[in-house]
Amino acid sequence: MDIMSERWHLSKAISLSHLATTAALVLGAIIYVTGIEKDVAVLQANQANMQKQIMTIQQDNKEMFAKIDAKLDQMINIIHKYQISTN
């Protein structure tokens, strides 16, 4: 074998298949990133909705516990009055 034939040869020409493959990869990356952005937007909307629901539940719980507390106070007063009247 000749020493010249064993050397690497780089061509400055760009084949059509390389261009098509590169274009397909770039297009795929753009579509992928766009899909991620849409998913993030949907998740942010869901998160905001969940936060509103949590706030509503917390407010409902506060109101319910306030009612329970008031009823317990009434029961304590009744028990206290009963104990005083029996002594």
DAZI-V292370 format. One record per residue. N is the residue number from 1. OMEGA is omega in whole degrees, -180 to 180 (none if undefined). Layout:
[[N,OMEGA] [N,OMEGA]]
//
This chain:
[[1,-179] [2,-180] [3,-179] [4,-177] [5,180] [6,179] [7,176] [8,177] [9,177] [10,-179] [11,178] [12,-179] [13,178] [14,-178] [15,-180] [16,-180] [17,177] [18,178] [19,-179] [20,179] [21,179] [22,179] [23,179] [24,178] [25,179] [26,179] [27,178] [28,179] [29,179] [30,179] [31,180] [32,-179] [33,178] [34,177] [35,178] [36,179] [37,178] [38,179] [39,179] [40,179] [41,179] [42,180] [43,177] [44,178] [45,178] [46,180] [47,179] [48,179] [49,179] [50,178] [51,177] [52,179] [53,179] [54,179] [55,178] [56,179] [57,179] [58,179] [59,177] [60,179] [61,179] [62,179] [63,-179] [64,180] [65,176] [66,178] [67,179] [68,179] [69,179] [70,179] [71,177] [72,177] [73,178] [74,-180] [75,179] [76,178] [77,179] [78,179] [79,-180] [80,178] [81,180] [82,180] [83,180] [84,-177] [85,-180] [86,179] [87,none]]
//
